[in-house]
Amino acid sequence: MKQYKNIKEVEEKYTFDLEDILKGQTIYDLFNEFIELSKIALKTKDTKYENVENYIKSVELGKDMGVLSNRIHNYLSNHSNQNLVDSKWTDLSTKWENITNKISEEMGSEAVRFFKNIEKLKIWKDDPRLKKERRGIIDAIEEYEHKLSDEVEEYLNQSSSANPDYESIFNIISDSELDYGFATDSKGKKYKLSPAIKAKFMKKDDFKIRKSTRDSFLKAHMKHKDSMANLLYQHFKGLTVTAKIRKYKNTIDMLTHSDKVDDSMLQFLFDKVSTLKHTIKNRNKYYKKFYEAKFKEKYHAKYDSYRELVKVKSTYTVEQMQNIVSEALKPFGSEYHKMITKAINERWVDYMTVDNKLSGAYSIGNTYGLDKKYILMNFDGELGSVETLAHELGHSMHSYFSDKNNDISNASYPIILAEIASIFNELMLYNYLLKTSKNDLFKFKILDNMIDGFVGTVFRQILWANYEYDLYNAIEKDQASPSYTSLSKIYHKNSMKYATKKIKYKKEKNIMSVYVPHYYYGFYVYKYAIGQLVANYFYTRVKNEGEKYLQVYINDFLSAGDRDYPLETLKKVGADLKDPQFYEIGFSYFKEIVKEWIKLGKKIFKVK
């Protein structure tokens, strides 16, 4: 697959149309508009609390500024991501950052002003003109019990830019500074290792490359295990101190407060997901059988589990990818499919791999006020790119329906709901591919991808979330110290809940206690698992009830935005995370896939 030297080499139809954001204006016009609106906001930052009419005007002003900010941010960030070394976009982004920083400094703490006028807001929240803002105001009022003194809040607001960024430190050490050494093949040739190529090397057919890759990574990680443990401990400790000072029940309560996720739901989630260990054990048993039948050699789990059992040559053009995804998503109905067609035909997507372009893929955030919900990806002609387009279009369609059916104040759906639509789209794609393919090897590969995706997103992420939960709890009770031994033992004890047999503690087997970047996201990983579980639930409902449930999904989920708390939004479409049936439905689908994978594997590898 061609790697372009610069964006100018790429055909226009394969790039996203960012000029649509400007609507005939220049970026400087938008800067000036924002500055003029901010002058009004600064002038009225105190007087808006004098009466409800002034407050309503300020809310409308805030919405106008929000739309402008969305347009500016997306115009600059997406241009920059097309070419990370183009100084034009770096300079413009810096200019925009300076504008917003100056305004933020002049505005001071809005929270302090809000809480000074809290008694007025308790009355104003019931004004019908503030109906769309009511929930946000109520949430802000509830935060009052966690507020510190005005002086402290102002200090925290002014000094926030000087706070240590533990995530950035972790990324620099892990991605740039750690020396991962070399992988060596069976002929003695050496290959320099980095995190970017680890997965590729673990799939190689050469056993020596796989073994040396894994061993080299483990050696590098173990060498710095204590500094990484200390870093993670300090990050968690800082959050526990904040939770205590702000009078939350505990750190997890603080980190899940906005989503209204309570402790009982988390424990239920942990307990239910841990029961999948038996199905996963059965899958692993057959993977070993298939591996040994295919390669005629002994299976070593730590070195061989990423090796591909089947290799299916499936390459696609951009147009073939577009057509497959379009066909797979047709069951969503006319409006959904019409918007998919617009996304393809009206240049919502930046497809090609270009030097200095941001790696990976995303669908933009801050979409309200933009007609096009842009997607950036790096097309490589493989099945993974087809999956990526389906996935990112799920995000973009969620944004489209949410923006269309809500005001800017409640259109941005929360992170806990963000992955559901994208994973659901992947499941629809897989269903289409399984239905239309007559190649058993290709079907086996698809089922394998689905199983790996579920295990990685649900089982592994919940194991990690449970560890985070236990670590926060241990730090709060002074039962943890900033050492690798302390953290890895907590990790080991937690991982036993997700194992089918007792395993003796060994330091090197618990290195994931300190080397998962998601630990720095503020108790985030369980949200990935919820996304997959709910997507599985939706997909199973569609299989059982037909396409009529897809309209319920569009009308009551995609269109719901942030009008209600996330768990309440899910309940309205039947997905109650405190109901055992929710898990039974989602898990039954996973078990069915594993069963089909085993059946097909027995046929392909001639195993009983």
Secondary structure, 3 states (H helix, E strand, C coil): CCCECCHHHCCHHHCCCHHHHCCCCCHHHHHHHHHHHHHHHHHCCCHHHCCHHHHHHHHHHHHHHHHHHHHHHHHHHHHHHHCCCCHHHHHHHHHHHHHHHHHHHHHCCHHHHHHHCHHHHHHHCCCHHHHHHHHHHHHHHHHHHHCCCHHHHHHHHHHHHHCCCHHHHHHHHHHHHCCCCEEECCCCCEEECCHHHHHHHHCCCCHHHHHHHHHHHHHHHHHCHHHHHHHHHHHHHHHHHHHHHCCCCCHHHHHHHHHCCCHHHHHHHHHHHHCCHHHHHHHHHHHHHHHHHHHCCCCCHHHHCCCCCCCCCCCCCHHHHHHHHHHHCHHHCHHHHHHHHHHHHCCCEEEECECCCCCCCEECCCCCCCCCCCEEEEECCCHHHHHHHHHHHHHHHHHHHHHHCCCHHHCCCCHHHHCHHHHHHHHHHHHHHHHHCCCHHHHHHHHHHHHHHHHHHHHHHHHHHHHHHHHHHHHHCCCCCCCHHHHHHHHHHHHHHHCCCCCCCCHHHHHHHCCCHHHHHCCCHHHHHHHHHHHHHHHHHHHHHCCHHHHHHHHHHHCCCCCCCHHHHHHHCCCCCCCHHHHHHHHHHHHHHHHHHHHHHHHHHCCC
